[in-house]
Amino acid sequence: MLKLGHKKDHGVDHKCTIRLLDDSEVLECEFQSYHKGRYLLDFVFNKLNLVETDYFALRYVDQNKQRHWLDPNKNILRQIKRYPTDLSPILFCFRVKFYPGDPVRLQEEVTRYQLFLQLRRDLLHGRLYCSQSDAAMLAAYIVQAEIGDFDPAKHYGNYISDFKILLKQTPKLEERVMELHPTLKNYTPLMAETCFLKKASALDTYGVDPHPVKDHRGSQLYLGLNHTGVLTFQGSRKTHHFRWPDVQKLNYEGKMFIVHLSFAEISHLALCDDVSTCLLCC
């Protein structure tokens, strides 16, 4: 006797949109109810010809505007239960989750380019915080990569204003970028992007996704993690840097995020706005 499968045994098609790092390109994908996050990630990796995949992940925003990383080893639908029901198709964003310590040593050019796009986003949105002089140099590398050598016949007036590169892009800063751009003559796009990666990866805020917290005195700080350790900032000033060899463990109790250090049995506390922020830090 032939036993027909129950309807529930078959996957139901769900549509999603995946926004890539340059924002101008999106991928449309369908997945079924039994698929795990790895299915969507592999779909993107294949489209982009990415081999060095460990640095990347998919992110989505729930109905409370809280960002979450999609776990590749868990069922997709179970993870997005809090996704706004009025939004269809489901939107995921392809992002760098783990920033390599030395991006120039990445093997594949396509991997370096995706990291370059991510760092451009970080610079534009203020996450890659730096001095005005560093910001101008980074912007000049971007301009050189985009339009090549300065040409007075083409590039006149404030041509930098056509680019949206920096969070606080003032005329004075644009003027400085225009001074730097001609100094990069003969830099190919690859050379300019490589210089950008070198400079960006040397900054304290490289790879840091800052979360607002308060210290034990109630002072407002921003806390983030990167390949070097756990960092806190007060405004633009780095206040603590707990390097990974010195960190024994990270955990949270309610809204309290705790960094346990290996020397002298010291712990440092930070009060998060909510439990979700603590979870993101952990």
C-alpha positions as a Markdown table, in Angstrom:
| # | Residue | x | y | z |
|---|---|---|---|---|
| 1 | Met | 0.0 | 0.0 | 0.0 |
| 2 | Leu | 1.4 | 3.4 | -1.0 |
| 3 | Lys | 1.3 | 5.8 | 1.9 |
| 4 | Leu | 1.0 | 9.5 | 0.8 |
| 5 | Gly | 2.9 | 12.0 | 2.8 |
| 6 | His | 1.0 | 14.4 | 5.0 |
| 7 | Lys | 0.8 | 18.0 | 3.7 |
| 8 | Lys | 2.7 | 19.2 | 6.7 |
| 9 | Asp | 5.7 | 17.0 | 5.7 |
| 10 | His | 6.2 | 19.1 | 2.6 |
| 11 | Gly | 8.0 | 22.4 | 2.7 |
| 12 | Val | 6.0 | 25.6 | 2.2 |
| 13 | Asp | 7.7 | 28.2 | 0.0 |
| 14 | His | 8.6 | 31.5 | 1.8 |
| 15 | Lys | 9.9 | 34.4 | -0.1 |
| 16 | Cys | 12.7 | 36.6 | 1.1 |
| 17 | Thr | 14.8 | 39.5 | -0.1 |
| 18 | Ile | 18.5 | 39.7 | 0.7 |
| 19 | Arg | 20.1 | 43.1 | 0.6 |
| 20 | Leu | 23.8 | 43.1 | -0.3 |
| 21 | Leu | 26.5 | 45.4 | 1.0 |
| 22 | Asp | 26.4 | 47.9 | -1.7 |
| 23 | Asp | 22.6 | 48.5 | -1.2 |
| 24 | Ser | 22.0 | 48.8 | -4.9 |
| 25 | Glu | 21.8 | 45.1 | -5.4 |
| 26 | Val | 19.3 | 42.7 | -3.9 |
| 27 | Leu | 18.8 | 38.9 | -4.2 |
| 28 | Glu | 15.4 | 37.2 | -4.3 |
| 29 | Cys | 15.2 | 33.8 | -2.7 |
| 30 | Glu | 12.7 | 31.2 | -1.7 |
| 31 | Phe | 13.1 | 28.8 | 1.2 |
| 32 | Gln | 11.0 | 26.2 | 2.8 |
| 33 | Ser | 9.7 | 25.8 | 6.3 |
| 34 | Tyr | 12.3 | 23.2 | 7.2 |
| 35 | His | 15.3 | 25.1 | 6.0 |
| 36 | Lys | 18.0 | 26.4 | 8.3 |
| 37 | Gly | 19.9 | 29.6 | 8.1 |
| 38 | Arg | 22.8 | 27.9 | 6.3 |
| 39 | Tyr | 20.5 | 27.5 | 3.2 |
| 40 | Leu | 20.2 | 31.3 | 2.7 |
| 41 | Leu | 23.9 | 31.9 | 3.5 |
| 42 | Asp | 25.0 | 29.3 | 0.9 |
| 43 | Phe | 22.6 | 30.9 | -1.6 |
| 44 | Val | 24.4 | 34.3 | -1.2 |
| 45 | Phe | 27.9 | 32.8 | -1.1 |
| 46 | Asn | 27.2 | 31.0 | -4.4 |
| 47 | Lys | 25.9 | 34.2 | -6.0 |
| 48 | Leu | 28.9 | 36.2 | -4.9 |
| 49 | Asn | 31.5 | 33.4 | -5.5 |
| 50 | Leu | 32.6 | 33.7 | -1.9 |
| 51 | Val | 34.9 | 31.0 | -0.6 |
| 52 | Glu | 36.2 | 32.7 | 2.7 |
| 53 | Thr | 32.7 | 32.6 | 4.2 |
| 54 | Asp | 33.4 | 32.6 | 8.0 |
| 55 | Tyr | 33.3 | 36.4 | 8.2 |
| 56 | Phe | 29.8 | 36.9 | 6.9 |
| 57 | Ala | 26.2 | 36.5 | 8.2 |
| 58 | Leu | 22.7 | 37.6 | 7.6 |
| 59 | Arg | 20.9 | 40.1 | 9.8 |
| 60 | Tyr | 17.3 | 41.0 | 10.2 |
| 61 | Val | 15.3 | 43.4 | 12.3 |
| 62 | Asp | 12.4 | 42.3 | 14.5 |
| 63 | Gln | 9.1 | 44.2 | 15.2 |
| 64 | Asn | 10.8 | 46.0 | 18.1 |
| 65 | Lys | 13.5 | 47.4 | 15.8 |
| 66 | Gln | 16.1 | 45.1 | 17.4 |
| 67 | Arg | 18.7 | 43.6 | 15.1 |
| 68 | His | 19.5 | 39.9 | 15.2 |
| 69 | Trp | 22.0 | 37.6 | 13.4 |
| 70 | Leu | 20.4 | 34.6 | 11.7 |
| 71 | Asp | 21.9 | 31.5 | 13.2 |
| 72 | Pro | 23.0 | 29.2 | 10.3 |
| 73 | Asn | 22.4 | 26.1 | 12.3 |
| 74 | Lys | 18.9 | 26.8 | 13.4 |
| 75 | Asn | 15.5 | 26.8 | 11.6 |
| 76 | Ile | 14.9 | 30.1 | 9.8 |
| 77 | Leu | 11.2 | 30.4 | 10.6 |
| 78 | Arg | 11.7 | 29.7 | 14.3 |
| 79 | Gln | 14.3 | 32.5 | 14.5 |
| 80 | Ile | 12.2 | 35.2 | 12.9 |
| 81 | Lys | 9.0 | 34.7 | 15.0 |
| 82 | Arg | 9.2 | 38.3 | 16.0 |
| 83 | Tyr | 9.6 | 39.6 | 12.4 |
| 84 | Pro | 6.9 | 42.2 | 11.5 |
| 85 | Thr | 4.0 | 40.2 | 10.1 |
| 86 | Asp | 2.9 | 43.1 | 7.8 |
| 87 | Leu | 6.3 | 43.0 | 5.9 |
| 88 | Ser | 6.5 | 40.6 | 3.0 |
| 89 | Pro | 8.8 | 39.3 | 1.6 |
| 90 | Ile | 11.1 | 38.8 | 4.6 |
| 91 | Leu | 14.1 | 41.1 | 4.5 |
| 92 | Phe | 17.6 | 40.0 | 5.4 |
| 93 | Cys | 20.8 | 42.0 | 5.1 |
| 94 | Phe | 24.1 | 40.4 | 4.2 |
| 95 | Arg | 26.8 | 41.8 | 6.5 |
| 96 | Val | 30.3 | 41.2 | 7.8 |
| 97 | Lys | 29.9 | 39.8 | 11.3 |
| 98 | Phe | 33.5 | 38.9 | 12.2 |
| 99 | Tyr | 36.2 | 41.3 | 11.0 |
| 100 | Pro | 39.6 | 39.8 | 10.3 |
| 101 | Gly | 42.5 | 41.2 | 12.2 |
| 102 | Asp | 44.6 | 41.8 | 9.0 |
| 103 | Pro | 42.2 | 42.1 | 6.1 |
| 104 | Val | 45.0 | 42.5 | 3.6 |
| 105 | Arg | 46.0 | 38.9 | 4.2 |
| 106 | Leu | 42.7 | 37.6 | 3.1 |
| 107 | Gln | 43.2 | 35.2 | 0.2 |
| 108 | Glu | 40.4 | 36.2 | -2.2 |
| 109 | Glu | 40.0 | 39.6 | -3.8 |
| 110 | Val | 36.2 | 39.2 | -3.7 |
| 111 | Thr | 36.4 | 38.7 | 0.1 |
| 112 | Arg | 38.5 | 41.9 | 0.5 |
| 113 | Tyr | 36.1 | 43.8 | -1.7 |
| 114 | Gln | 33.1 | 42.7 | 0.5 |
| 115 | Leu | 34.9 | 43.9 | 3.6 |
| 116 | Phe | 35.7 | 47.2 | 1.8 |
| 117 | Leu | 32.0 | 47.7 | 1.2 |
| 118 | Gln | 31.2 | 46.9 | 4.8 |
| 119 | Leu | 33.7 | 49.4 | 6.1 |
| 120 | Arg | 32.4 | 52.0 | 3.8 |
| 121 | Arg | 29.0 | 51.5 | 5.4 |
| 122 | Asp | 30.6 | 51.6 | 8.9 |
| 123 | Leu | 32.3 | 54.9 | 7.9 |
| 124 | Leu | 29.1 | 56.4 | 6.5 |
| 125 | His | 27.0 | 55.4 | 9.5 |
| 126 | Gly | 29.5 | 56.5 | 12.1 |
| 127 | Arg | 30.5 | 53.1 | 13.5 |
| 128 | Leu | 34.0 | 53.4 | 12.1 |
| 129 | Tyr | 34.7 | 56.5 | 14.2 |
| 130 | Cys | 38.0 | 58.3 | 13.6 |
| 131 | Ser | 39.7 | 61.7 | 13.5 |
| 132 | Gln | 38.9 | 64.3 | 10.8 |
| 133 | Ser | 42.3 | 63.7 | 9.2 |
| 134 | Asp | 41.8 | 59.9 | 9.1 |
| 135 | Ala | 38.3 | 60.3 | 7.8 |
| 136 | Ala | 39.5 | 62.6 | 5.0 |
| 137 | Met | 42.2 | 60.0 | 4.0 |
| 138 | Leu | 39.8 | 57.2 | 4.0 |
| 139 | Ala | 37.4 | 59.2 | 1.9 |
| 140 | Ala | 40.1 | 60.0 | -0.6 |
| 141 | Tyr | 40.9 | 56.3 | -1.0 |
| 142 | Ile | 37.2 | 55.7 | -1.7 |
| 143 | Val | 37.1 | 58.5 | -4.3 |
| 144 | Gln | 40.2 | 57.2 | -6.0 |
| 145 | Ala | 38.7 | 53.7 | -6.1 |
| 146 | Glu | 35.5 | 55.0 | -7.6 |
| 147 | Ile | 36.6 | 57.6 | -10.2 |
| 148 | Gly | 40.3 | 57.0 | -10.6 |
| 149 | Asp | 42.9 | 59.8 | -11.0 |
| 150 | Phe | 42.0 | 63.4 | -10.5 |
| 151 | Asp | 41.3 | 65.1 | -13.9 |
| 152 | Pro | 40.8 | 68.9 | -13.8 |
| 153 | Ala | 38.7 | 68.6 | -17.0 |
| 154 | Lys | 36.2 | 66.4 | -15.3 |
| 155 | His | 36.6 | 67.1 | -11.6 |
| 156 | Tyr | 35.9 | 70.8 | -10.9 |
| 157 | Gly | 34.0 | 72.6 | -8.2 |
| 158 | Asn | 33.1 | 70.6 | -5.2 |
| 159 | Tyr | 32.9 | 67.3 | -7.0 |
| 160 | Ile | 33.2 | 65.4 | -3.7 |
| 161 | Ser | 29.8 | 66.6 | -2.7 |
| 162 | Asp | 28.4 | 64.0 | -5.2 |
| 163 | Phe | 29.6 | 61.3 | -2.9 |
| 164 | Lys | 28.0 | 60.4 | 0.4 |
| 165 | Ile | 30.9 | 58.9 | 2.3 |
| 166 | Leu | 31.0 | 60.3 | 5.9 |
| 167 | Leu | 28.3 | 60.7 | 8.5 |
| 168 | Lys | 29.3 | 64.3 | 9.2 |
| 169 | Gln | 30.5 | 65.4 | 5.7 |
| 170 | Thr | 31.2 | 69.1 | 6.0 |
| 171 | Pro | 32.4 | 71.4 | 3.2 |
| 172 | Lys | 35.7 | 71.8 | 5.1 |
| 173 | Leu | 36.2 | 68.0 | 5.1 |
| 174 | Glu | 35.2 | 67.7 | 1.5 |
| 175 | Glu | 37.8 | 70.4 | 0.7 |
| 176 | Arg | 40.5 | 68.3 | 2.4 |
| 177 | Val | 39.5 | 65.2 | 0.5 |
| 178 | Met | 39.9 | 67.2 | -2.8 |
| 179 | Glu | 43.4 | 68.1 | -1.7 |
| 180 | Leu | 44.3 | 64.5 | -1.0 |
| 181 | His | 42.7 | 62.9 | -4.1 |
| 182 | Pro | 45.3 | 64.2 | -6.6 |
| 183 | Thr | 48.1 | 62.7 | -4.4 |
| 184 | Leu | 46.8 | 59.2 | -5.1 |
| 185 | Lys | 47.5 | 59.5 | -8.9 |
| 186 | Asn | 48.1 | 56.1 | -10.6 |
| 187 | Tyr | 46.5 | 54.2 | -7.7 |
| 188 | Thr | 44.4 | 51.4 | -9.3 |
| 189 | Pro | 41.0 | 50.7 | -7.6 |
| 190 | Leu | 42.6 | 47.6 | -6.0 |
| 191 | Met | 45.5 | 49.6 | -4.6 |
| 192 | Ala | 43.2 | 52.3 | -3.2 |
| 193 | Glu | 40.9 | 49.7 | -1.6 |
| 194 | Thr | 43.9 | 47.9 | -0.1 |
| 195 | Cys | 45.2 | 51.2 | 1.4 |
| 196 | Phe | 41.7 | 51.8 | 2.7 |
| 197 | Leu | 41.6 | 48.4 | 4.4 |
| 198 | Lys | 45.0 | 48.9 | 6.0 |
| 199 | Lys | 44.1 | 52.3 | 7.4 |
| 200 | Ala | 40.6 | 51.3 | 8.6 |
| 201 | Ser | 41.8 | 48.1 | 10.3 |
| 202 | Ala | 44.3 | 50.1 | 12.4 |
| 203 | Leu | 41.6 | 52.2 | 14.0 |
| 204 | Asp | 40.3 | 51.5 | 17.5 |
| 205 | Thr | 36.7 | 51.3 | 16.2 |
| 206 | Tyr | 37.5 | 48.8 | 13.5 |
| 207 | Gly | 34.9 | 45.9 | 13.6 |
| 208 | Val | 33.1 | 47.4 | 16.7 |
| 209 | Asp | 29.3 | 47.5 | 16.7 |
| 210 | Pro | 28.8 | 49.9 | 19.6 |
| 211 | His | 26.0 | 49.3 | 22.1 |
| 212 | Pro | 24.9 | 52.0 | 24.6 |
| 213 | Val | 25.6 | 51.0 | 28.2 |
| 214 | Lys | 26.3 | 52.6 | 31.6 |
| 215 | Asp | 29.2 | 51.8 | 33.9 |
| 216 | His | 28.9 | 51.3 | 37.7 |
| 217 | Arg | 28.9 | 55.1 | 38.2 |
| 218 | Gly | 26.0 | 55.6 | 35.8 |
| 219 | Ser | 28.2 | 57.2 | 33.1 |
| 220 | Gln | 27.1 | 56.7 | 29.5 |
| 221 | Leu | 29.4 | 54.5 | 27.5 |
| 222 | Tyr | 29.4 | 52.5 | 24.3 |
| 223 | Leu | 30.5 | 48.9 | 24.4 |
| 224 | Gly | 31.6 | 46.7 | 21.6 |
| 225 | Leu | 33.7 | 43.7 | 20.7 |
| 226 | Asn | 36.2 | 43.1 | 17.9 |
| 227 | His | 39.1 | 40.7 | 17.1 |
| 228 | Thr | 41.3 | 42.4 | 19.8 |
| 229 | Gly | 38.9 | 42.2 | 22.7 |
| 230 | Val | 36.2 | 44.1 | 24.5 |
| 231 | Leu | 36.2 | 47.9 | 24.2 |
| 232 | Thr | 34.3 | 50.8 | 25.8 |
| 233 | Phe | 34.1 | 54.3 | 24.5 |
| 234 | Gln | 33.0 | 57.6 | 26.1 |
| 235 | Gly | 32.1 | 59.7 | 23.1 |
| 236 | Ser | 35.1 | 59.3 | 20.8 |
| 237 | Arg | 37.5 | 58.4 | 23.6 |
| 238 | Lys | 38.4 | 54.8 | 24.3 |
| 239 | Thr | 38.0 | 54.2 | 28.0 |
| 240 | His | 38.7 | 50.5 | 28.4 |
| 241 | His | 40.3 | 47.8 | 26.2 |
| 242 | Phe | 40.1 | 44.3 | 27.7 |
| 243 | Arg | 42.2 | 42.1 | 25.4 |
| 244 | Trp | 41.0 | 38.5 | 24.7 |
| 245 | Pro | 44.0 | 36.8 | 26.5 |
| 246 | Asp | 43.0 | 38.7 | 29.7 |
| 247 | Val | 39.2 | 37.9 | 29.4 |
| 248 | Gln | 38.2 | 34.8 | 31.3 |
| 249 | Lys | 34.6 | 34.8 | 30.4 |
| 250 | Leu | 31.6 | 37.0 | 29.4 |
| 251 | Asn | 28.2 | 36.7 | 30.8 |
| 252 | Tyr | 25.1 | 38.7 | 31.7 |
| 253 | Glu | 22.7 | 38.8 | 34.7 |
| 254 | Gly | 19.5 | 40.6 | 33.7 |
| 255 | Lys | 20.6 | 43.8 | 32.2 |
| 256 | Met | 24.1 | 43.6 | 33.6 |
| 257 | Phe | 26.9 | 42.6 | 31.2 |
| 258 | Ile | 29.9 | 41.3 | 33.0 |
| 259 | Val | 33.5 | 40.9 | 31.8 |
| 260 | His | 35.5 | 38.5 | 34.0 |
| 261 | Leu | 39.3 | 39.1 | 33.7 |
| 262 | Ser | 41.9 | 36.4 | 34.3 |
| 263 | Phe | 44.2 | 38.6 | 36.4 |
| 264 | Ala | 43.5 | 39.4 | 40.0 |
| 265 | Glu | 40.0 | 38.0 | 39.7 |
| 266 | Ile | 38.6 | 41.4 | 38.5 |
| 267 | Ser | 35.2 | 41.8 | 36.9 |
| 268 | His | 34.0 | 44.9 | 35.1 |
| 269 | Leu | 30.3 | 45.6 | 34.8 |
| 270 | Ala | 28.2 | 47.4 | 32.3 |
| 271 | Leu | 24.4 | 48.1 | 32.5 |
| 272 | Cys | 22.7 | 47.6 | 29.1 |
| 273 | Asp | 19.5 | 49.2 | 28.1 |
| 274 | Asp | 17.8 | 45.8 | 27.8 |
| 275 | Val | 18.5 | 42.1 | 27.9 |
| 276 | Ser | 18.6 | 41.9 | 24.1 |
| 277 | Thr | 21.6 | 44.3 | 24.1 |
| 278 | Cys | 23.4 | 42.0 | 26.6 |
| 279 | Leu | 22.8 | 39.0 | 24.4 |
| 280 | Leu | 24.2 | 40.8 | 21.4 |
| 281 | Cys | 27.3 | 41.6 | 23.3 |
| 282 | Cys | 27.7 | 38.0 | 24.5 |
